[in-house]
Amino acid sequence: MPQQAAVQIRHLTKAIGKKTIVDDLSFDIPEGEVFGFLGPNGAGKTTTIRMMVGLITKTRGKVFVYGTDVDKDFRAAMNRVGAIVENPELYKFLTGYQNLKHFARMSTGVGEERIREVVKLVGLEQRIHDKVKTYSLGMRQRLGLAQALLRKPDVLILDEPTNGLDPAGIRELRDHLRTLAKRDGVAVIVSSHLLSEMELMCDRVAIIQSGKLVDVRTIRNGLGADEDTEQTTEIQVDDGEAAVAVIRADHAGVSAQLQESAVVVSVTRDKVPEIVRSLVVAGIKIYAVNSVNKSLEDTFLEITGGGSIGV
């Protein structure tokens, strides 16, 4: 059964004068998915997020949150959304707890128990009663995340959430976001310049360049690893030269190259068992078969022509 669409974006466009910042974006984000925005500097990622949450006006297009048109019923749509756009907006002269308490007063059904719960989730128990002006950047990011989670949102939007976090904090955040998505069905939307973290965190990524949607790629099952797409497969064998000869004889048109003790072929996934079967029949010992997927960095650079990551 297909997942329900938590967010639907249709023909989203932002133009300032004659310059188009975001150009006709359309895609769906289902519930229970961690979805990433990637793009070079000035690609339009943050502008897209700002339009999604109503911080800037759209030139054209629609955003729906669980079927609710953000333009027609902004309050109802945003009641299901928690967001940090760029830097968390916090009162530095108040303590972390007082910030959360103030935000809770503007929400419905957020009590002391929920405040304690999110403080524990983001790891601020020891510093929550200190003033925010004494917090490091990473601690302010944690407090902002706690604020975004207070209302138990169905959609969580985070713009550069790992800024200022140490490696342990980044891992904790990544694990927490994946738990929110898989356990609670939250649609998590993340923008980041850390390609390695996006690869570990996201189910899919939208690659945006010059305001246009270039592609949406699956991460968790391997980039481009669908049935009809050729992928590189490495087969460890006892006799590489004999294996190459068998593959070329039995599978016309398949490119097979010898790399040390492994044979490397580029074929669709459904062809791999046929090749393995041919090698076994020929008496060649097979020690391992590995799919060599492109990293997110390789894919990004290939698609964007080497554009740098940024907001």
Buried (B, 14 or more C-beta within 10 A) or exposed (E): EEEEBBBBBBEBBBBEEEEBBBBBBEBBBBBBBBBBBBBBEBBBBBBBBBBBBBEBEBBEBBBBBBEBBBBEEBEEBBBBBBBBBBBBEBBEEBBBBBBBBEBBEEEEEBEEEBBBBBBEBBBBEEBBEBBBEEBEEBBBBBBBBBBBBBBBBBBBBBBBBBBBBEEEBBBBBBEBBBEBBEEEBBBBBBBBBBBEBBBBBBBBBBBBBBBBBBBBBBBBEBBBBEEEEBBBBBBBBEBBEBBBBBBEEBBEEBEBEEEEEBBBBBBEBEBBEEBBEBBEEBEBEBEEBEEEBBEBEEBBBEBBEEBEBEB
